[in-house]
Amino acid sequence: MPALTESELKLKIKSETAGAFLLCGDETFLVRHYADLLMKNAAQGPFAEFNLRVFDCEEPDLSEIYEAAVAVPMMAENKCVAVKNYPVSKAGAGDMKALEELLADNPPDNRLIFFYPTAQPKPSEIKTLTELFGKYGFAVKLSKLTASELVKTVERGAKKRGKSFEKSVAEYFVGNVGDDLNLLGNELEKLCAYSGEIITRRDVDAVCVKSLEANAIFMVIDLAKGNFEKAFHTLSELFELREDEYMILGAIIAQYAYIYRAKAAVTAGKSVGEIEVSYESCKGRGKRLNGAAAIARSMSFSQITACVEILSQADIQMKSTQNDKRRILEETFVKLARVKLND
């Protein structure tokens, strides 16, 4: 059976109370959300707590889980067995055979849920699990929402709280906070508590914390425009917030990678849209790619290549030495600034 979409999963939750489900994907907020809904929908009534078993797996042995799955519900028509973070990486051939037996023998009065709210298995392991659950039940991969989907989500969230966004401000809010639904939810709660009926850009700037990715984009824009003082000020703020230096470097490298791809595409006569199709990591990142393309237009290929080389050297330094990582970052920013100054 092919993997379920999110919409199909919602229908299954409403229409059925049993079956085997695999929930995985990089949008862990949705993984937790739908796992909770599946559990609540299956184990109901006055004895719900007795008919719900949740296992947090550290070892691949499934014997106790199997016994819970085939047990008779207590004073109810259905029960639910949920398995969190099953360690498929530790599972041998015998364990995988036992998992298939569990799925095949899962009774019609039990909802069996395997879900990954934190650690995600490797792609090859996800493929194995998806094929197995597809044979006996349902598999759902919950990926990060696109920028437009995130905007619609926060607009709905604001509406539920009696607020609405000024034109284009919801998009600005998502661009600043990032694509993590947990963080967006927390920041939206703060924003709605602070703002009036109409949420403005000024409200977002006043109370919302910019994501590391957003700060990296703004720093690279400032470096490209020659606003070096502003770029260094943002870097200092990140230091004050105790952001990990290697994470900061990684975010900056990611932005220059977008710029390089945009420049290469334009040089080859390709469009930004073709980049989004060609690279899995670029899907749903049209706005970011357009921003990278705008920066790329103000830089020569040799300048962009020089920046990539500087960042590559910084990456090697951070990984291979005990040098002060903050100093490496600061020196890297000076070198990036010089690339523009030597234009």
N, C-alpha and C positions, 0 to 999 in steps of 0.2 A: 504494500500500500504506500503511495507517495506521501511525503511529509505534509502535515497539515499547515495551512496558513494560520495567521493569528485570528482571522475572522472565522475560519472553520473551527478552530479551537473553542472560541466563544460559544458557538452553537453546540458543540459536543458537551461543554460544561452544563448548558441548560437542558439538553435533551437526554443525556445519559448519566447514570450514577456509577457505572463500573467501567472495566476496560483497563488496558495498560498504556501508560503515557510516559514518554521521554521528553523532558524540557531542558534545552540547552541553548547556548548562544551567548554572544558578547554583551547583550543587553540584560545584565543580571537582575536589574530592577523588575523587568517584565517576567523573568524566570521565577523570581520569588512571588510576584503578584499572582501569576496564574497557578502556581503550585498551591498557594493559599486558597484560591477560589476552588480548585479541584478538590482539596481536602474538605473545605466547608460544605461543598455541594454534596459530597459522598457520605460523610459522617454527620448525620443530623439526628434530631430528636433528643429525648431526655438522657439517653445513654451514649451520646456522641463521643464523649471523652474516652469511653471504653472501647469504642469501635474505630478509633484512630491511633495507629502506631507510626511513629516517626523514628527512623533509624539514621544516625549520622555516622556514615561508614568510614572506617580507617583501614579495614582489611577486607579483602574480596570474598570472604566466606559468607555464603547466603543461607546457611541452614536455618538460623533463627528467623530470617526474613521469610523463607519459604513456609515455615510453620505458622507464622502470623498471617500470611496470605491465604492459606487453605483453611484456617480456623473458621468456625461458624460465628456469624455476627451475634452480638449479645442483645437480645430483645429489640432487634431492628432488621430491616430487610437488607441493608447494605453496610459495608465497612470500608475502611481505607488504610492502605499500607504505603507510606511514603519513605523513599530512600534518598538521602541527601549526599551528594558528592561521592557516589560509588567509585572506588579507586580502580578504574578499568586498567590503568597503567600497571597495576600489580597483579592483575588477573591472568592466570595461566589458561591453558587449553581446557583443563578440568573445570575451572571457575566459569569460563564462558559457556561450557556445556550445561553447567548448573543454572546459569542465567537463562539459557534458552528453555530449560525444563521448567523453571519458575514461570516464564511467560506463557509457555504452552499449557501449564496446569492451573494458571490463575483462574479461580472460579468466577462464575457470572455475577456473584454478589460482592465482589471485591474490586475496588479501584486501586490499581497499583501505579505508583508515581515514582519515577526516577528523575531527580532534578539536580541541576548544578548551579546553585546560587552564588558560588564564590569561584573556586578553581575550575577552569575549563579543561576538558581532556584535549589531547592533540587532535588535529584534523583527521588523521587516520583512525583514531579511536572513536571519534564522533561518527565517522562513516560506518564503522562496524556496528556501533550501537543503533544508529539510525536504521540500518538495514534489518537488524534483528527486531527492533520494536515495530518497524513497518510490516514485518511478517506476521506478528501476533497482536499488534495494537496500533498505537499512533506515535509518531515522532514530530516534535515541533522545534524548529530552530528560530530563536528570537534574536534578531540582529538589531544593531543600532538603528534608530529612526533617522530618516533623512532630515535635512534642515527644514524643509517645508512641513514635514510631519511633526517635528518638534514645535514649530511655530503654532500649528493648529492645536497641539496638546496644551501649550501654556495659555493660549487664548481661551480654551475651554476651562482650564483651571482657574483663570482669572474671573471668568463669567460665573462660575459656581460660587465665587467669593464676592459677587456683586460688583466686580470691577471690569474695566475694559481697557485695552491698550490704545494709545494714540497711534495714528497711522505709522507703520513701519517700526514701531517701538518694540513689538513682540520679537521681530526679527533681530533687532539690535540687542535685546535682552539675551536671546539664545546665543548670538554671536559672542557676547561677553562672558556668559557663564559656562558655555560648553554643551556637550551632548549627553552628559550623564544625567539620567532622569532623577536619580536621588538628589543630586545637587540642585538641579533645576527646581524640583519640588520645594526644597528647603528655602532657596532664594526667592521663589515666587511667594511663599508664605510671608517672608519678611517684607517683600515689596508691596504686597497687598495690605499689610498692616500699616505700612508707612504712608502709602499714597492716598490721594483722593479717589473719586469715582473713576477718573481717567488717569491711567498710568503714563507718565511722560518719560522722555529720555533722561531728564534731570533726576527723576526719582530713581531710575536704574543706576545712574552714576553715584547717587547719594548712598545707597544701601547695599548694592550687590557687589560681591567679590568677583573680579575677573578670573577666569580660568587661566591656568598656565599656558594653554594653547593660545588663548586670546592675547595674553601679554606678549607671547613670543611673536605673534603676527604684528602687533603694534610696534615692538622693538625693531623688527626687520624693516617695517615700513619707514620708521624714523631714520634708521641707518641708510636706507636707500635714498631718502629725501635729503640727507645731510643734517638731520636734526639730532646730532650726536648727543647733545646735553640731555635731551628728553629720553633718548634710548638708554643712556647710562643711569638716569634717574629711575626709570622703570626697573632696571636691573638691581639697583640698590634697594628698591622697595621689595623685590622678591627675596633678596638676602634677609631683609628685616622680617619677612614672613616665614623665614626658615625653610624656604623651598629647597629641595635637594638640588645641588649644583649640577649633577649629572642629568637630572630630569629637565632642568632648564636648557642645558646644552642639547639634549635630545629633541626638545620642542623647537629650538631654533634650527637644528639640522633638518627637521621635518618640513619647516616652512621653506628653507632654501631648496629642498628637494622638489617642492611644488613649483617654485620659481624656475628651476632648471628644466623640469618637464614642460612647463608652459613655453619657455623660450625655445626648446628643442622642437616642440610641436609647431609653433608659429614659423620657425625657420624651415621646417619640412613641408610647409603649406597645409598643416593640419589645424583643426579647430580645438578649442578647449573641451568641447563636448566629446571629441574623440579620445581625449586623455581619460575622461571619466569612464568611458566604456572599456578602455584598454587595461586600466589598473584597478584591481579589486579594492585597494585602499583608497581610491579616489571616488568611488561610487557615492552619490549623494553629497559630494563636496563641490558642486558646481560653483557656488558663490566664492568659496575659498580659492578655487582654481582661477576664477575671473580676477580676484584680487591679486593672486600671484602673477597672472599674465600682465596686469597693469604695472606691477613692479618690474617685471622682466623687460617691458618696453623701455624703461628708463635706464637699463643696464645693458652693456655689451655681453656677448657670450664669454669673452675672456674674463670680464669682471666676475660674472657668476661662477665660472670655473675656478677662479682664484679664491672666491669665498668658500666654495665647496672644499677646496684643498685645505684652507685654513681650518675649517671645522673638522675635517678628517684628522688633521694633526692634533687638534685639541682633544678629540675623542681618544686617540692613541695615548696621549699624555695622561688623561684621566684614568685610563684603564691600566696603564703599565708602570705608573710611578706613584710615589707617596707624596707628591707635590701638593701644595695648597690648591684645592680645587677652585676656590673662589678667585685666587690669583690667576689661575689658568683661564677662567672665564673672562676676567677683566682684561687680560692681555689679548684674548681672542677678539673681544669687542674693539679694542684699539686697532687690531689688524684689519678687521672688517671695515672699520671707519676709514682707514687709510686707503683701502681699495677705491672707495668713493672719492676721497680727496685727491687721489692720483689720476682721476679721470681726465 
